Amino acid sequence: MAYRRGRRWAGLIGLVCGLVLGAASALAVQPDEVLPDKALESRARAISAEIRCVVCQNQSIDDSDAPLARDLRVLVRERLKAGDNDAAIRSFIVERYGAFVLLRPPVNAQTLVLWFGPLVILALAAAGVVATRRRRPAPALQPLTAEEELQLAALADGTTERSERRPTGSQP
């Protein structure tokens, strides 16, 4: 019974968190920014979801509350009202801020570092680890002492007495 109650609470908490986070991103777009034309507004939201907030860098301008994100959202809507298509709006913003402003930049000569830089760094780090391990000599093995050889032979034969392994001063 307690298990079911715990699952209900976990589900309720998850639902509340999802609603709060979803509402927080919906609050980024202010009411005065929303276009009266539903089709243009949906295009503006789709474009804004693809453009990175230059201040936050981990959010789209559609999700960010930063003043620059607001300016970019307004710019997108102004360009839509002027009749620009989606590609023209994206290219206009990329010309001003570079390919980094796109959350999914295209793969071309200018963005190779964005796409493959992390892989190159990871490969270099792995090569460094391998090279370091190869250079490190293996630890030298020391031969067993005569006493250790006798103890090993006794253990292998099973001839050690229990009293030898018992701590000194203990009763049998």
N, C-alpha and C positions, 0 to 999 in steps of 0.2 A: 504494500500500500504506500509506504513511504517512497519507494522507487518511482511510482507513478506520479506522486505529488512533486517529487524533485524534477522529473521530466517536464511536468507542466510549468513549473517555475522557470526552468531553463528555457523552455519554448517561449514563455511570456517575456522573459528578459531579452531574448534574441529578437523578438518581434518589436519590442519597444526601442531597442538600440537601432534596428534597421529603419524604423520610422523616423527616429531622431536624426540619424545620419542622412537619410533621404530628404528630410525636411530642411536640413542645414544646407544641402547643395541646391535645393530649390529656392532657398532664400537669397542665394548669390545674385540671381537675376532680379533686379528691382522692378516694381510695378511700372515705373515710368519708362523703363527700357522696352517693355513688351510691345510688340507691334500689333495693331488691331487686326491685320490680315493673318488668319490662322496659318495659311500655307507659308507665308513669308516668315512667320515666327518659328514654325517648325524647321524651316531651312536654316534660320539663324541659329537655332539651338543645335542643329546637327553640325554646322560649321564650327560653332563655339566649342563643341565637345571634342573637336579634333585639334584645337589650337592650345598650346601649352601656355600657362601663365608664366611670364618671364620672371616675375617676382617669386612666386611659390615654387615653380619648376616641377612639382609633382602633381599638379592639378591642372585641369583644363580651365580656360577662362570662364566656362559655363559654371564651374564649381567654386571658383575663387572669389573672395570678397575684396581682394586687393584693388586699390584705385586704378592701377594700370589695366587690370583685367576688365574692370567696368568700362574704361575708355575703349578697349579693344572690342568689347561686346557692342558698344554704341557704334563704333566704326563699322563693324560687320553689318549691323542693321541699316546704317546710312547707305552703305554700298548696295545692299539688297534693294532699298527703296529707289536708288538711282538706276537699278536695272542690271547690275552686274550679275554674272552667273557665279556659281560656287567656286569654280576653278580660278576665275579672275580675282575673286576676293582672297582666296588662299595665296595666290601668287603675289598679290599686292602686299599682304602681311609678311610673306617670306622675303620679299625684296627689302622691306624695312628692318626686319629682325633676324633674318637668316633662317636656314633650314631647321635649326634647333627649336624654333617656335612650334613646329609641327610635332604632335605627340607620336606620329608614325611618319618620320621623314622618308622620302624616297631613297632607294639605293642608287647612288650615282657617284661620280668621281669626287664630288665635294662632300659627300656624307659617308664616305668609306670609314673614316675614323669613328663616327658615331655608331655605325653598325658593327664594325669588326675590331675596334680598339679594345674593348673589354676581353675579347677572345685572345688577342695578341698578348695582352698583359697577363692573362691566365696561363697561356702557353709558356711565356718567358719565366714566370714564377715556377711552373712545374719543371722546366729545364734547369733552373737554378737549384731546386731541391734535389733533382737527380744528380747533377754535377757535384753538389756538396756531399751527398751520400757516397758517391763513387770515390771521391778523394779521401774520405775518412778511412783510416786503416781499421781492419777488423781487430777486435781486442785479442791480445795474445793469450793463449790457453796455458795455464800453469799446470805442470804435472802434479799428480796427487802425492801427498807426503806418505811415508810408510804407515803412519798411524791411520790416515784416511783410507789407504788401501786395505788395511786390516778391518776397519769398520765396514767398508763396502763388502768385503768377502764375507764377513759375519752376517751382514744383512741378507746377502744373496743365499747363504746356506740356511738361514733361519735359525742359527745357533745362538743368537743373542738372547740373553736372559732378560726377563721383565725387570729384574732388579737393577740392571744396568741403565735402563731407560728411566727408572723412577728417580725423582729428585732426591737429593741427599736429605736425610733426616726424616723421611716419611716412613710410615709403618707398612709392613706387607699385608 
